[in-house]
Amino acid sequence: MGKNIEYNNDVIPAVNDTVEVFFRDTGIDITENPFKWYFALDTHASQIFVKTDQIAQITEINGISPKSPIPLAANSAFTHSEVFGRYLKYTQIKIKVLIANTLVEVFGCC
């Protein structure tokens, strides 16, 4: 049985740094962006949980930027999971930190 759950967290040190999470892809890329997380799930994530301890924004989902960034309040979470058979498959998400030294936590599963 392959991997079907992944979790990562880190304190992001600088304002406007971005964490980019790839749910299905594998890789290591710390030269271009030290905050790229590769979960290497067996399939795209259908359930995600994003939490930050200070304000932040979700700026991209599956390579598409929303018209307005999705705000993340301090110590609150953005969650999404299957509802009545309709769900979004997450391949990638970007979280932009708006305050230095923000703890970012991301959980994804299929």
Secondary structure as UniProt FT lines:
FT   STRAND          5..12
FT   TURN            15..16
FT   STRAND          18..22
FT   TURN            30..32
FT   TURN            34..35
FT   STRAND          36..38
FT   STRAND          47..52
FT   STRAND          56..61
FT   TURN            62..63
FT   STRAND          70..72
FT   TURN            74..75
FT   STRAND          76..80
FT   TURN            84..85
FT   STRAND          92..97
FT   STRAND          102..109
//
